[in-house]
Amino acid sequence: MDGLTCAGCALSAVGATAGPALWLAMPRTQRHLGGGFENEGMDLTVLFTELPLVVLGGAFLPLLVFTLLVRAAGRRRG
């Protein structure tokens, strides 16, 4: 059981890191953070509104899927 717990924590950490990395790579986010022509469309409020949700979603969504898969596998075994 300790291995599953460790795997779930590692998956959550990877998701919390990969979520913002993917979010930063999107053209929409780059435009809001100053990637537009002469800072056109620059909106730094995305750092306060979207970024926390991206981090939480990246951490909890993989953990939720992992938990559901472990429970489904446990029910199949009996």
Residue pairs with C-beta under 8 A, 6 or more apart in sequence:
4 70
7 66
8 63
8 66
8 67
8 70
11 62
11 63
11 66
12 59
12 60
12 62
12 63
13 59
14 62
15 58
15 59
15 60
15 61
15 62
15 63
16 55
16 58
16 59
17 58
18 58
19 54
19 55
19 57
19 58
19 59
20 51
20 54
20 55
20 58
23 29
23 50
23 51
23 54
24 30
24 33
27 35
29 46
29 50
31 40
31 41
31 42
32 41
32 42
32 43
32 44
32 46
33 42
33 44
33 46
33 47
34 42
36 42
